[in-house]
Amino acid sequence: MKRLEEVQNKLELVSNWPQDKGLETLLLNSQANFACLTGGGEYYVYIVDAGGVAYLLVTPHHAYLPTNNIEARRLQDEVVAGLPFEAVTWPWHQPGQAKEKVSCLGNPTKAVSDLGSLGLPPVSHRFNELRYTLLPSEIERYRCLGKEAAQAVESARLSAIPGNTELNVAAALADLCQRHKTSCRW
């Protein structure tokens, strides 16, 4: 299964979910939901943030990528290239415009957000169930990542020497994981 096909399958699931709940619009900002819906896309600046520098806004008939004007090109070129997400931007120095832009794309009275972003009510925890069943392409990537994680742990273990702190070993492991994760992508 190609990435575009995977994303289209997920968009169909996600766009139908709000309708089943009497809603029309779903705003996603969590790293987990962003990665899931984009077939593994990473859009964060800081890995420890719950959300990233953009949103995914899904309505029954459209998928948008709301973000500030500085991040839009990078995200379109590096993260969602070839995927059906239409960028919607606002000036980076006017973050308050995010809410206004998103409100124009869907009815805010019939919208929810996974992180309660932009003042929207939080989505039900049941939304996460959409991520519980993996597609064959996701299972393949998961297995690849598992293999690479095991190799990284083994390399970090073998390179550890007496006197290394736990933080030193953890940093080495993080570095190895970061370097190798690209081979499991599309």
C-alpha positions as CSV (number, residue, x, y, z in Angstrom):
1,M,0.0,0.0,0.0
2,K,1.4,3.4,-0.9
3,R,1.4,6.3,1.5
4,L,-1.2,8.3,-0.4
5,E,-3.6,5.2,-0.3
6,E,-3.0,4.8,3.4
7,V,-3.7,8.4,4.1
8,Q,-6.8,8.4,2.0
9,N,-8.1,5.3,3.9
10,K,-7.5,7.1,7.2
11,L,-9.1,10.3,6.0
12,E,-12.2,8.4,5.1
13,L,-12.4,6.9,8.5
14,V,-11.7,10.2,10.3
15,S,-14.1,12.3,8.2
16,N,-16.9,9.9,8.9
17,W,-16.2,9.8,12.7
18,P,-17.5,13.2,13.6
19,Q,-20.7,12.7,11.6
20,D,-21.5,9.6,13.7
21,K,-21.3,11.9,16.7
22,G,-23.5,14.8,15.3
23,L,-20.3,16.8,14.6
24,E,-18.9,18.2,11.3
25,T,-15.3,19.1,12.0
26,L,-12.3,17.5,13.7
27,L,-9.2,19.4,14.6
28,L,-6.1,17.3,15.3
29,N,-3.0,18.6,16.8
30,S,-1.5,15.8,18.9
31,Q,1.7,14.2,17.6
32,A,0.2,10.8,17.6
33,N,-2.9,11.7,15.6
34,F,-0.9,13.8,13.2
35,A,1.6,11.0,12.5
36,C,-1.3,8.5,12.2
37,L,-3.3,10.5,9.7
38,T,-0.3,11.5,7.6
39,G,1.2,8.1,7.4
40,G,4.1,8.8,9.7
41,G,4.5,12.6,9.2
42,E,6.5,14.5,11.9
43,Y,5.6,18.1,12.3
44,Y,6.9,19.1,15.6
45,V,9.7,21.5,16.5
46,Y,10.2,20.1,20.0
47,I,9.6,16.4,20.4
48,V,8.4,16.8,24.0
49,D,5.5,19.0,23.0
50,A,2.0,17.4,23.0
51,G,1.2,19.2,19.8
52,G,3.2,20.6,16.9
53,V,3.4,23.7,14.7
54,A,0.3,22.7,12.6
55,Y,-3.1,21.2,12.8
56,L,-5.0,18.8,10.6
57,L,-8.6,19.9,10.1
58,V,-10.9,17.3,8.7
59,T,-14.4,18.0,7.5
60,P,-16.7,15.6,5.6
61,H,-15.3,16.7,2.2
62,H,-11.9,18.4,2.9
63,A,-8.6,18.0,4.7
64,Y,-6.7,21.1,5.7
65,L,-3.3,21.8,7.1
66,P,-3.7,25.0,9.1
67,T,-0.3,26.5,10.2
68,N,1.6,29.7,10.3
69,N,3.2,31.1,7.1
70,I,6.7,30.2,8.1
71,E,6.0,26.5,8.6
72,A,3.7,26.0,5.7
73,R,6.3,25.5,2.9
74,R,8.4,23.2,5.0
75,L,5.5,21.0,6.0
76,Q,4.2,20.9,2.4
77,D,7.6,20.0,1.0
78,E,8.9,17.7,3.8
79,V,5.9,16.3,5.7
80,V,2.8,16.1,3.6
81,A,4.1,16.3,0.1
82,G,1.8,14.5,-2.3
83,L,-0.9,14.1,0.3
84,P,-4.4,15.7,0.1
85,F,-4.0,18.4,2.7
86,E,-4.6,22.0,1.7
87,A,-2.5,24.5,3.5
88,V,-4.3,27.4,5.3
89,T,-2.0,30.0,6.8
90,W,-1.8,33.0,9.0
91,P,1.1,35.3,9.7
92,W,3.5,33.7,12.2
93,H,3.5,36.8,14.4
94,Q,-0.3,36.7,14.7
95,P,-1.1,33.3,16.3
96,G,-4.5,34.5,17.3
97,Q,-5.5,34.3,13.6
98,A,-5.4,30.5,13.8
99,K,-8.8,30.3,15.5
100,E,-10.3,32.7,13.0
101,K,-8.9,30.7,10.0
102,V,-10.1,27.4,11.4
103,S,-13.5,28.8,12.2
104,C,-13.9,29.7,8.5
105,L,-13.2,26.2,7.4
106,G,-15.8,24.4,9.5
107,N,-18.7,25.1,11.8
108,P,-17.0,25.7,15.2
109,T,-20.3,24.8,17.1
110,K,-20.0,21.3,15.5
111,A,-16.3,20.9,16.0
112,V,-14.0,19.1,18.5
113,S,-10.2,18.9,18.9
114,D,-8.0,16.1,20.1
115,L,-6.1,18.5,22.4
116,G,-8.9,21.0,23.0
117,S,-7.0,23.3,20.8
118,L,-8.2,26.8,19.8
119,G,-10.9,26.7,22.4
120,L,-12.7,23.8,20.8
121,P,-14.2,21.1,23.1
122,P,-12.0,18.0,23.5
123,V,-12.7,15.0,21.3
124,S,-14.0,11.9,23.1
125,H,-11.4,9.4,24.1
126,R,-13.2,6.9,21.9
127,F,-11.6,8.7,18.9
128,N,-8.4,7.0,19.7
129,E,-10.0,3.7,18.8
130,L,-9.5,4.6,15.1
131,R,-5.8,4.1,15.7
132,Y,-6.1,0.7,17.3
133,T,-6.2,-1.3,14.1
134,L,-3.1,-1.0,12.0
135,L,-3.1,-1.2,8.2
136,P,-0.7,-3.7,6.5
137,S,1.7,-0.8,5.6
138,E,1.7,0.3,9.3
139,I,2.5,-3.2,10.5
140,E,5.4,-3.3,8.1
141,R,6.8,0.0,9.3
142,Y,6.2,-1.1,13.0
143,R,8.2,-4.3,12.4
144,C,11.0,-2.3,10.7
145,L,11.1,0.1,13.6
146,G,11.2,-2.7,16.1
147,K,14.1,-4.3,14.4
148,E,16.0,-1.0,14.2
149,A,15.2,-0.2,17.8
150,A,16.7,-3.5,18.9
151,Q,19.8,-2.8,16.8
152,A,20.1,0.6,18.4
153,V,19.8,-0.8,21.9
154,E,22.4,-3.4,21.2
155,S,24.8,-0.8,19.7
156,A,24.3,1.5,22.6
157,R,24.9,-1.4,25.0
158,L,28.1,-2.4,23.3
159,S,29.5,1.1,23.1
160,A,28.8,1.8,26.8
161,I,31.9,1.8,28.9
162,P,32.4,2.0,32.7
163,G,32.0,5.5,33.9
164,N,29.3,6.4,31.4
165,T,26.3,7.9,33.1
166,E,22.8,6.7,32.4
167,L,22.2,10.0,30.6
168,N,25.3,9.4,28.3
169,V,24.0,6.0,27.3
170,A,20.4,7.3,26.8
171,A,21.8,10.1,24.6
172,A,23.7,7.6,22.5
173,L,20.6,5.5,22.2
174,A,18.5,8.5,21.2
175,D,21.1,9.4,18.6
176,L,21.2,5.9,17.1
177,C,17.4,5.8,17.0
178,Q,17.1,9.2,15.3
179,R,19.8,8.3,12.7
180,H,18.2,5.0,11.7
181,K,14.4,5.7,11.7
182,T,14.4,7.1,8.2
183,S,15.0,3.7,6.6
184,C,11.5,2.6,7.8
185,R,9.7,5.4,6.0
186,W,8.0,5.5,2.8
